[in-house]
Amino acid sequence: MQTAFRKVTGGLPVTTIRTARLFSGVTGGCWLVAGGPRPPTTSGGGDVSRLACVKIYTRKGDDGTTGLLYGGRVSKDSALPMAYGAVDEAQSFIGLARSEVTDPAVDASLVRIERDLWVVMAELATDAANQDRLVDGETRVTEAMVTALEVWLDALAESFEMPTEFVVPGQTRLGALLDVARTVVRRAERDTLAATSEGSLVGMYLNRLSDLLWMLARASEGDAVLATRDA
């Protein structure tokens, strides 16, 4: 069952769609679950009168298993946790890169991508038997999500002259961080091959995302792009 969570950070709650079983062993922090009394320390915008703080640890995973969205438990080193774990890592690296971004438009777009990755993880954390319970755009990747990345890719391609060969990473800090994020997304894409059901768009989304991160890295470097070979 989906549950609306709010992670309270600095008094400003950010609403996302999560499940306690799925993310209790993946993310840290204090999660507030709809349905309980208002915690005395909660402040900030939004209606939190029916939220209650829940401990982050459950001890249920001490046997090496983890719970899936909509039920079921699997080994933590099985295909589904490995896949959504890689996406979780990618999301974190994108966040690290975003901390260096100074363009408000790019920052906003990367935030949207980070939120999209919760949808990716939700789909990957669902057993094949429960795929019919997924909701487009909330727990299942959609064509619209893929198209949004392609639109941004096309716009970037028209905004600067792309390198015609491989480039040496590390010309700028932001470019280097985006390249790290890109390689983690590539790994996540490979990991999803063993985890997705027929017809899933997760792999397609991650493929476009890795291309986008490469483009953003090159755009951030500008004239500092360093080609593979010496001139």
Secondary structure as UniProt FT lines:
FT   STRAND          3..9
FT   TURN            10..11
FT   STRAND          12..18
FT   HELIX           20..23
FT   TURN            24..26
FT   STRAND          31..34
FT   TURN            40..41
FT   TURN            49..50
FT   STRAND          51..54
FT   HELIX           60..63
FT   STRAND          65..67
FT   STRAND          73..75
FT   TURN            76..77
FT   HELIX           79..98
FT   TURN            99..100
FT   HELIX           104..124
FT   HELIX           128..133
FT   TURN            137..139
FT   HELIX           143..159
FT   HELIX           173..192
FT   TURN            193..195
FT   TURN            198..199
FT   HELIX           202..221
FT   HELIX           222..224
//
